[in-house]
Amino acid sequence: MNKKNLEIISSVGSVILLIILFALSHQMENSITQEYGFIGALVIFILVMSFIGMKLNEMQ
């Protein structure tokens, strides 16, 4: 698979993951846990994007 195609697919997948995590966080009843859920979703998104970026950088 081409590096450019892999980058596009992984970026779109990461944004879809973020949307799903936001939707799950929104379903929480308590507003405090909901806020932590949003923060957790952002942290997971940043970690996933960082990992993908490092792996794409290692590719030729």
Summary of the structure (lengths in Angstrom):
residues: 60
radius of gyration: 14.1
end to end distance: 11.5
largest distance: 46.8
contacts: 143
relative contact order: 0.17
helix: 87%
strand: 0%
